[in-house]
Amino acid sequence: MEHADLIVIGAGQSGLATAALAPRHGYARILVLEAADQPGGAWPRYCDSLTLFSPAGYSSLPGMRFPGLPDRYPTRDEVVDYLRAYASHLTTAIHTSTTVSSVTRQGNAWSVRADGGREFTARAVVAATGDYGTPYLPDLPGRAEFTGRVLHAADYRSPSTFAGQRVVVVGGGNSAIQIAAELGEVADTTLASRRPIGWTPQRPLGRDLHWWLKHTRLDVAPIRRLLLMVPVSVLDDGRYRTALDRHGVGQREMFSHLTAEGVVWADGTKETVGAVILATGYRLAFPYLAGSGALDADGRPQHRGGIATTVPGLGFVGMEFQRNFSSKTLRGVGRDAAHVLSRLSRAR
């Protein structure tokens, strides 16, 4: 059995930021437990062409600048390389290929078990696994009869797999747009969404939106205020709208159901389709916290600003809108990690 002052579950951006800041808050022995064989969280599994919607200058974790020109938009592989370099500079012990199966309270400490029988204990635990490990797959009427391919955006890698096919991309967010824009070059592609797609200029008045969020302090504003002020829409500097138009990617209201051959659109028309890609987001899931008392009846964490409200010594980092607009971003997780660590250390 291995003992620590703090155990961080997950070695993605949230877990690494938490591990980097933990010594400043009095934690000497820190363990990071990561299910994958290398640090990096979900980033290595994203599609090959993924490009950040935040420039490099606004994509850094605490203590290490993202390399390159600050105004450029890094690729997936650059983010993976950055996170692994960041991990290599930490003095924290990172146990990879270690899938946490349960976290339970034992007296004044937490008992953490991993697959294979490994056991760890700590006075405090931070769950930093986020939601990208649990893609949301909506119930599609007729899916059992559909003979084509249905996959989540999490399993999409490149457009070449779909060359020459008829493809429907479901969703109206950044991922759906980016996938549809590149698919349109090689496949007959349509975007299907439940409401019209909204667009937000990525560089209003020549400045990236993240510059405006920082200087207006909207990215650290209380979440209720943000929900009232920031519409849900797609960030674009013009390239994606241009690509959709150039490749003739259509936009339609969500189809009503699937058939063996394809889809039935809302107006009743039928169309043969070879593949449906669901860019429908992700859902928080903390299966290892089942029975810990930290989750509600629906499996959602009971917390305030990332601090568990029903059990002591437990925090969360990396949840969308955990404290504000930037909570789930590369530059925002550090602020949330500092907040959670400060609260946990005061309670020791």
VEXVEX-776153 format. One record per residue (C-alpha): residue number from 1; residue in three letters; x, z, y. Coordinates in pm, 1 decimal. Layout:
BEGIN
n | res | c1 | c3 | c2
NUM | ALA | X | Z | Y
...
END
This chain:
BEGIN
n | res | c1 | c3 | c2
1 | MET | 0.0 | 0.0 | 0.0
2 | GLU | 131.6 | -96.7 | 343.1
3 | HIS | 62.5 | 113.9 | 653.7
4 | ALA | 44.1 | 3.6 | 1017.8
5 | ASP | -65.6 | 126.4 | 1359.1
6 | LEU | -265.0 | -191.8 | 1408.6
7 | ILE | -382.2 | -468.6 | 1177.8
8 | VAL | -479.4 | -803.3 | 1328.8
9 | ILE | -684.6 | -1032.0 | 1104.9
10 | GLY | -611.6 | -1395.7 | 1179.9
11 | ALA | -299.1 | -1574.7 | 1310.0
12 | GLY | -469.4 | -1829.8 | 1531.7
13 | GLN | -450.2 | -1819.5 | 1909.7
14 | SER | -653.6 | -1497.1 | 1932.4
15 | GLY | -462.0 | -1306.1 | 1669.1
16 | LEU | -121.9 | -1416.5 | 1798.6
17 | ALA | -208.6 | -1319.3 | 2157.0
18 | THR | -327.8 | -979.3 | 2033.3
19 | ALA | -9.5 | -924.5 | 1830.8
20 | ALA | 209.5 | -1022.6 | 2127.5
21 | LEU | 40.1 | -775.1 | 2363.2
22 | ALA | -3.5 | -485.7 | 2118.1
23 | PRO | 339.9 | -323.6 | 2178.9
24 | ARG | 255.8 | -287.8 | 2549.5
25 | HIS | -35.4 | -67.9 | 2446.2
26 | GLY | 164.0 | 169.6 | 2229.5
27 | TYR | 137.2 | 0.1 | 1890.5
28 | ALA | 472.6 | 8.6 | 1711.9
29 | ARG | 392.6 | -110.8 | 1360.7
30 | ILE | 171.7 | -420.7 | 1374.0
31 | LEU | 61.0 | -640.7 | 1086.9
32 | VAL | -105.2 | -981.1 | 1116.5
33 | LEU | -291.9 | -1102.8 | 808.4
34 | GLU | -354.7 | -1477.9 | 784.1
35 | ALA | -537.4 | -1662.7 | 505.3
36 | ALA | -352.4 | -1992.8 | 556.8
37 | ASP | 5.9 | -2055.2 | 451.5
38 | GLN | 121.8 | -2079.0 | 814.3
39 | PRO | 9.8 | -1943.4 | 1151.9
40 | GLY | -207.5 | -2167.3 | 1366.3
41 | GLY | -564.3 | -2074.1 | 1282.0
42 | ALA | -806.4 | -2366.0 | 1258.9
43 | TRP | -600.0 | -2603.8 | 1473.7
44 | PRO | -422.3 | -2784.4 | 1185.6
45 | ARG | -761.0 | -2874.2 | 1035.9
46 | TYR | -902.9 | -3048.7 | 1342.3
47 | CYS | -934.1 | -3427.6 | 1363.5
48 | ASP | -613.2 | -3625.3 | 1403.6
49 | SER | -688.5 | -3751.7 | 1754.4
50 | LEU | -807.5 | -3423.6 | 1906.6
51 | THR | -699.9 | -3376.7 | 2266.3
52 | LEU | -746.8 | -3058.0 | 2462.0
53 | PHE | -997.0 | -3056.6 | 2745.6
54 | SER | -770.4 | -2815.5 | 2933.0
55 | PRO | -432.9 | -2926.4 | 3073.5
56 | ALA | -108.3 | -2777.2 | 2946.2
57 | GLY | -77.7 | -2564.5 | 3258.2
58 | TYR | -397.2 | -2382.3 | 3158.3
59 | SER | -330.4 | -2363.6 | 2784.0
60 | SER | -70.4 | -2090.0 | 2747.7
61 | LEU | -75.3 | -1762.0 | 2557.7
62 | PRO | 75.0 | -1446.3 | 2712.9
63 | GLY | 449.8 | -1466.4 | 2765.6
64 | MET | 513.3 | -1828.7 | 2664.6
65 | ARG | 442.1 | -2135.0 | 2875.7
66 | PHE | 292.7 | -2439.7 | 2707.4
67 | PRO | 571.0 | -2701.7 | 2722.4
68 | GLY | 562.5 | -3027.6 | 2913.4
69 | LEU | 405.0 | -3140.6 | 3238.5
70 | PRO | 129.0 | -2898.2 | 3340.5
71 | ASP | -128.2 | -3168.5 | 3420.3
72 | ARG | -118.0 | -3345.2 | 3083.7
73 | TYR | -372.9 | -3283.1 | 2806.6
74 | PRO | -196.9 | -3173.9 | 2484.0
75 | THR | -282.3 | -3312.4 | 2141.8
76 | ARG | -378.7 | -3117.8 | 1831.6
77 | ASP | -29.7 | -3143.0 | 1683.3
78 | GLU | 126.7 | -3016.6 | 2004.6
79 | VAL | -101.4 | -2711.8 | 1997.4
80 | VAL | -12.2 | -2644.3 | 1633.0
81 | ASP | 359.3 | -2669.0 | 1713.6
82 | TYR | 313.8 | -2439.8 | 2013.1
83 | LEU | 127.9 | -2174.4 | 1813.6
84 | ARG | 385.6 | -2176.6 | 1535.1
85 | ALA | 670.2 | -2151.4 | 1783.7
86 | TYR | 485.5 | -1864.3 | 1951.8
87 | ALA | 447.4 | -1689.2 | 1616.1
88 | SER | 817.1 | -1730.9 | 1539.4
89 | HIS | 909.4 | -1545.5 | 1859.5
90 | LEU | 697.3 | -1241.1 | 1774.2
91 | THR | 859.6 | -932.0 | 1626.8
92 | THR | 534.1 | -862.6 | 1446.0
93 | ALA | 512.0 | -900.2 | 1067.9
94 | ILE | 281.7 | -1192.0 | 978.0
95 | HIS | 159.7 | -1203.2 | 618.2
96 | THR | 39.3 | -1556.8 | 544.4
97 | SER | -159.9 | -1663.5 | 236.1
98 | THR | -335.9 | -1327.9 | 270.0
99 | THR | -715.4 | -1355.0 | 269.8
100 | VAL | -885.0 | -1032.6 | 375.1
101 | SER | -1175.1 | -946.4 | 146.0
102 | SER | -1291.5 | -612.1 | 286.6
103 | VAL | -1236.8 | -376.3 | 578.3
104 | THR | -1382.9 | -27.4 | 537.4
105 | ARG | -1352.1 | 299.3 | 722.6
106 | GLN | -1175.0 | 574.8 | 526.5
107 | GLY | -1169.7 | 901.3 | 722.7
108 | ASN | -970.5 | 843.1 | 1043.0
109 | ALA | -827.1 | 507.7 | 935.2
110 | TRP | -925.5 | 163.3 | 814.3
111 | SER | -861.8 | 39.6 | 463.4
112 | VAL | -801.3 | -334.5 | 445.9
113 | ARG | -804.2 | -515.6 | 112.3
114 | ALA | -688.8 | -868.8 | 49.5
115 | ASP | -753.3 | -1106.9 | -236.2
116 | GLY | -510.9 | -1038.5 | -516.3
117 | GLY | -536.1 | -662.7 | -479.5
118 | ARG | -306.1 | -604.1 | -183.4
119 | GLU | -402.0 | -303.4 | 29.7
120 | PHE | -321.5 | -204.9 | 386.3
121 | THR | -421.5 | 83.4 | 612.4
122 | ALA | -426.1 | 120.5 | 990.5
123 | ARG | -573.2 | 339.4 | 1260.2
124 | ALA | -706.6 | 30.4 | 1439.3
125 | VAL | -812.1 | -321.1 | 1338.9
126 | VAL | -874.0 | -631.5 | 1549.8
127 | ALA | -1082.4 | -909.0 | 1391.6
128 | ALA | -948.5 | -1231.9 | 1539.2
129 | THR | -1077.7 | -1489.6 | 1292.3
130 | GLY | -1329.6 | -1644.5 | 1533.4
131 | ASP | -1592.7 | -1883.4 | 1405.1
132 | TYR | -1413.0 | -2208.1 | 1324.8
133 | GLY | -1401.0 | -2118.5 | 956.8
134 | THR | -1779.7 | -2134.8 | 929.4
135 | PRO | -1917.4 | -2476.6 | 1032.8
136 | TYR | -2288.8 | -2476.9 | 1105.8
137 | LEU | -2479.0 | -2722.4 | 886.1
138 | PRO | -2839.4 | -2754.5 | 1006.1
139 | ASP | -3117.3 | -2815.7 | 758.0
140 | LEU | -3177.6 | -3191.6 | 755.4
141 | PRO | -3509.9 | -3287.5 | 597.5
142 | GLY | -3446.9 | -3543.8 | 326.1
143 | ARG | -3077.4 | -3468.1 | 286.6
144 | ALA | -3113.2 | -3424.1 | -90.6
145 | GLU | -3237.8 | -3782.5 | -118.3
146 | PHE | -2983.1 | -3937.3 | 117.8
147 | THR | -2728.1 | -4144.2 | -75.9
148 | GLY | -2483.8 | -4175.8 | 212.2
149 | ARG | -2222.7 | -3927.9 | 324.8
150 | VAL | -2299.2 | -3614.7 | 528.9
151 | LEU | -2010.6 | -3414.2 | 668.2
152 | HIS | -1940.3 | -3166.2 | 944.0
153 | ALA | -1704.0 | -3251.3 | 1228.7
154 | ALA | -1469.7 | -2989.1 | 1080.0
155 | ASP | -1409.9 | -3231.3 | 790.7
156 | TYR | -1368.7 | -3541.1 | 1005.6
157 | ARG | -1009.0 | -3662.8 | 1035.8
158 | SER | -992.3 | -4024.0 | 1155.2
159 | PRO | -1220.8 | -4324.7 | 1216.9
160 | SER | -1048.5 | -4544.7 | 958.2
161 | THR | -1250.2 | -4380.9 | 678.8
162 | PHE | -1570.1 | -4519.3 | 834.5
163 | ALA | -1454.4 | -4868.6 | 931.8
164 | GLY | -1736.4 | -5121.8 | 911.9
165 | GLN | -2004.8 | -4862.6 | 838.6
166 | ARG | -2322.3 | -4760.8 | 1021.0
167 | VAL | -2262.0 | -4403.0 | 1140.2
168 | VAL | -2477.1 | -4147.2 | 1323.1
169 | VAL | -2298.8 | -3862.7 | 1501.2
170 | VAL | -2526.1 | -3562.9 | 1557.7
171 | GLY | -2456.2 | -3348.1 | 1863.3
172 | GLY | -2420.7 | -3360.6 | 2238.9
173 | GLY | -2104.2 | -3160.2 | 2304.2
174 | ASN | -1737.6 | -3243.0 | 2353.0
175 | SER | -1664.2 | -3287.1 | 1982.1
176 | ALA | -1956.1 | -3524.5 | 1925.1
177 | ILE | -1855.8 | -3737.7 | 2222.3
178 | GLN | -1488.9 | -3754.0 | 2126.9
179 | ILE | -1568.6 | -3850.2 | 1765.8
180 | ALA | -1829.6 | -4109.5 | 1864.1
181 | ALA | -1599.8 | -4262.7 | 2126.5
182 | GLU | -1326.2 | -4337.3 | 1873.5
183 | LEU | -1562.5 | -4426.2 | 1588.5
184 | GLY | -1728.0 | -4687.8 | 1806.4
185 | GLU | -1414.6 | -4900.5 | 1791.7
186 | VAL | -1438.3 | -4950.0 | 1413.6
187 | ALA | -1797.8 | -4863.7 | 1319.2
188 | ASP | -2153.0 | -4924.5 | 1438.6
189 | THR | -2208.3 | -4580.7 | 1591.4
190 | THR | -2501.0 | -4394.2 | 1747.2
191 | LEU | -2511.1 | -4048.4 | 1903.5
192 | ALA | -2819.4 | -3845.2 | 1812.5
193 | SER | -2904.9 | -3528.5 | 2007.8
194 | ARG | -3205.8 | -3310.8 | 2077.7
195 | ARG | -3164.0 | -3338.1 | 2452.4
196 | PRO | -2996.6 | -3584.1 | 2690.6
197 | ILE | -2620.4 | -3556.6 | 2717.8
198 | GLY | -2499.8 | -3393.3 | 3038.5
199 | TRP | -2166.5 | -3482.3 | 3197.3
200 | THR | -1930.0 | -3268.2 | 3404.6
201 | PRO | -1640.6 | -3435.5 | 3590.5
202 | GLN | -1312.7 | -3311.0 | 3448.8
203 | ARG | -1121.3 | -3356.9 | 3774.4
204 | PRO | -1356.5 | -3306.3 | 4070.6
205 | LEU | -1181.1 | -3382.6 | 4400.4
206 | GLY | -862.2 | -3456.7 | 4207.0
207 | ARG | -827.7 | -3109.8 | 4052.0
208 | ASP | -892.2 | -3025.1 | 3687.9
209 | LEU | -1206.7 | -2819.2 | 3636.4
210 | HIS | -993.3 | -2534.9 | 3501.1
211 | TRP | -820.5 | -2514.3 | 3841.3
212 | TRP | -1160.0 | -2470.0 | 4006.9
213 | LEU | -1270.3 | -2210.7 | 3750.0
214 | LYS | -953.0 | -2011.4 | 3808.0
215 | HIS | -959.2 | -2022.6 | 4185.9
216 | THR | -1329.9 | -1946.9 | 4212.5
217 | ARG | -1282.9 | -1677.1 | 3944.9
218 | LEU | -1580.8 | -1814.3 | 3754.2
219 | ASP | -1375.6 | -1811.0 | 3433.9
220 | VAL | -1356.5 | -1431.0 | 3451.1
221 | ALA | -1704.8 | -1374.4 | 3589.6
222 | PRO | -1952.3 | -1159.1 | 3395.4
223 | ILE | -2114.5 | -1366.1 | 3124.9
224 | ARG | -2471.4 | -1328.1 | 3253.0
225 | ARG | -2367.1 | -1475.1 | 3585.4
226 | LEU | -2194.2 | -1763.6 | 3410.4
227 | LEU | -2491.5 | -1847.4 | 3194.6
228 | LEU | -2695.8 | -1890.8 | 3509.9
229 | MET | -2436.7 | -2099.2 | 3694.7
230 | VAL | -2255.2 | -2316.1 | 3439.2
231 | PRO | -2458.7 | -2589.9 | 3267.2
232 | VAL | -2385.7 | -2693.6 | 2910.4
233 | SER | -2237.3 | -3042.5 | 2929.9
234 | VAL | -1945.9 | -3263.7 | 2831.5
235 | LEU | -1618.0 | -3251.7 | 3022.9
236 | ASP | -1492.4 | -3602.5 | 3092.6
237 | ASP | -1249.3 | -3770.4 | 3328.5
238 | GLY | -1427.0 | -4100.4 | 3264.1
239 | ARG | -1246.1 | -4213.9 | 2949.9
240 | TYR | -1514.1 | -4107.1 | 2702.1
241 | ARG | -1810.0 | -4251.6 | 2890.5
242 | THR | -1611.5 | -4572.3 | 2932.6
243 | ALA | -1527.1 | -4580.7 | 2560.2
244 | LEU | -1890.3 | -4523.5 | 2461.7
245 | ASP | -2002.4 | -4810.9 | 2683.7
246 | ARG | -1719.1 | -5041.4 | 2578.6
247 | HIS | -1786.5 | -4992.9 | 2208.0
248 | GLY | -2164.6 | -5008.7 | 2243.5
249 | VAL | -2225.6 | -4655.6 | 2115.6
250 | GLY | -2597.0 | -4590.1 | 2152.5
251 | GLN | -2762.8 | -4257.2 | 2231.0
252 | ARG | -3094.7 | -4164.4 | 2073.5
253 | GLU | -3320.7 | -3867.6 | 2029.2
254 | MET | -3246.6 | -3676.4 | 1709.5
255 | PHE | -3387.2 | -3842.4 | 1397.7
256 | SER | -3682.0 | -3672.3 | 1225.9
257 | HIS | -3549.8 | -3691.9 | 869.7
258 | LEU | -3325.3 | -3867.1 | 623.6
259 | THR | -3430.1 | -4110.3 | 354.1
260 | ALA | -3235.6 | -4236.4 | 54.1
261 | GLU | -3099.8 | -4525.4 | 262.5
262 | GLY | -3070.2 | -4376.0 | 609.5
263 | VAL | -3265.6 | -4214.0 | 892.2
264 | VAL | -3614.0 | -4217.8 | 1039.2
265 | TRP | -3593.3 | -4197.9 | 1416.7
266 | ALA | -3831.3 | -3993.9 | 1629.3
267 | ASP | -4036.8 | -4305.1 | 1709.8
268 | GLY | -4090.0 | -4373.2 | 1338.3
269 | THR | -3845.7 | -4661.5 | 1297.5
270 | LYS | -3626.5 | -4659.5 | 987.0
271 | GLU | -3262.7 | -4757.5 | 977.6
272 | THR | -3002.7 | -4787.0 | 703.0
273 | VAL | -2708.6 | -4553.2 | 763.5
274 | GLY | -2392.1 | -4499.9 | 563.7
275 | ALA | -2275.2 | -4168.0 | 706.9
276 | VAL | -2396.1 | -3878.8 | 922.8
277 | ILE | -2137.6 | -3662.7 | 1100.6
278 | LEU | -2263.2 | -3324.0 | 1220.5
279 | ALA | -2089.0 | -3207.1 | 1537.4
280 | THR | -2317.3 | -2905.3 | 1537.3
281 | GLY | -2072.7 | -2627.3 | 1609.2
282 | TYR | -1985.5 | -2312.9 | 1421.6
283 | ARG | -2132.1 | -1969.7 | 1355.2
284 | LEU | -1960.6 | -1633.6 | 1370.2
285 | ALA | -1906.4 | -1482.1 | 1028.7
286 | PHE | -1713.3 | -1170.9 | 933.8
287 | PRO | -1773.6 | -1139.4 | 558.3
288 | TYR | -1489.4 | -892.7 | 523.3
289 | LEU | -1674.9 | -649.9 | 752.7
290 | ALA | -1984.4 | -637.3 | 532.8
291 | GLY | -2062.1 | -272.9 | 464.4
292 | SER | -1833.6 | -148.4 | 742.5
293 | GLY | -2119.6 | -57.6 | 974.9
294 | ALA | -1985.3 | -293.6 | 1241.8
295 | LEU | -2238.9 | -573.4 | 1187.2
296 | ASP | -2610.9 | -592.3 | 1252.1
297 | ALA | -2869.9 | -701.7 | 996.7
298 | ASP | -2792.9 | -1068.8 | 1071.1
299 | GLY | -2418.9 | -1023.5 | 1024.9
300 | ARG | -2335.1 | -1036.3 | 1394.9
301 | PRO | -2078.7 | -792.8 | 1537.8
302 | GLN | -2220.2 | -504.5 | 1736.4
303 | HIS | -1982.6 | -484.8 | 2030.6
304 | ARG | -1945.5 | -457.5 | 2404.5
305 | GLY | -1671.2 | -675.0 | 2549.3
306 | GLY | -1504.7 | -693.9 | 2209.4
307 | ILE | -1512.3 | -321.1 | 2128.9
308 | ALA | -1726.2 | -226.1 | 1829.7
309 | THR | -2005.4 | 5.8 | 1938.3
310 | THR | -2103.0 | 147.2 | 1598.3
311 | VAL | -1762.7 | 230.6 | 1443.7
312 | PRO | -1436.5 | 356.8 | 1598.2
313 | GLY | -1103.7 | 176.0 | 1603.6
314 | LEU | -1234.9 | -176.8 | 1565.5
315 | GLY | -1213.7 | -465.4 | 1809.3
316 | PHE | -1284.3 | -838.0 | 1824.1
317 | VAL | -1095.1 | -1115.7 | 2003.9
318 | GLY | -1173.5 | -1487.4 | 2017.6
319 | MET | -1552.4 | -1494.0 | 2021.7
320 | GLU | -1726.3 | -1744.9 | 2247.0
321 | PHE | -1845.0 | -1582.3 | 2570.8
322 | GLN | -1711.5 | -1248.3 | 2445.6
323 | ARG | -1656.2 | -1135.8 | 2802.9
324 | ASN | -1663.3 | -1452.1 | 3011.9
325 | PHE | -1641.1 | -1831.3 | 3014.1
326 | SER | -1275.2 | -1847.8 | 2905.2
327 | SER | -1295.2 | -1595.5 | 2620.3
328 | LYS | -1247.0 | -1858.0 | 2348.3
329 | THR | -976.7 | -2060.8 | 2522.0
330 | LEU | -600.2 | -2057.5 | 2481.3
331 | ARG | -550.7 | -1901.5 | 2821.8
332 | GLY | -851.7 | -1669.8 | 2802.1
333 | VAL | -782.5 | -1490.9 | 2473.1
334 | GLY | -489.8 | -1303.6 | 2626.0
335 | ARG | -710.0 | -1135.6 | 2885.3
336 | ASP | -961.1 | -1033.3 | 2620.6
337 | ALA | -686.5 | -912.5 | 2387.2
338 | ALA | -542.1 | -692.6 | 2663.1
339 | HIS | -886.3 | -548.2 | 2735.8
340 | VAL | -956.9 | -470.7 | 2369.6
341 | LEU | -612.7 | -321.1 | 2304.9
342 | SER | -637.8 | -102.9 | 2613.7
343 | ARG | -973.7 | 36.9 | 2504.9
344 | LEU | -862.7 | 90.9 | 2144.9
345 | SER | -540.7 | 265.2 | 2245.7
346 | ARG | -726.6 | 502.7 | 2478.8
347 | ALA | -955.9 | 604.1 | 2195.5
348 | ARG | -671.6 | 693.6 | 1957.4
END
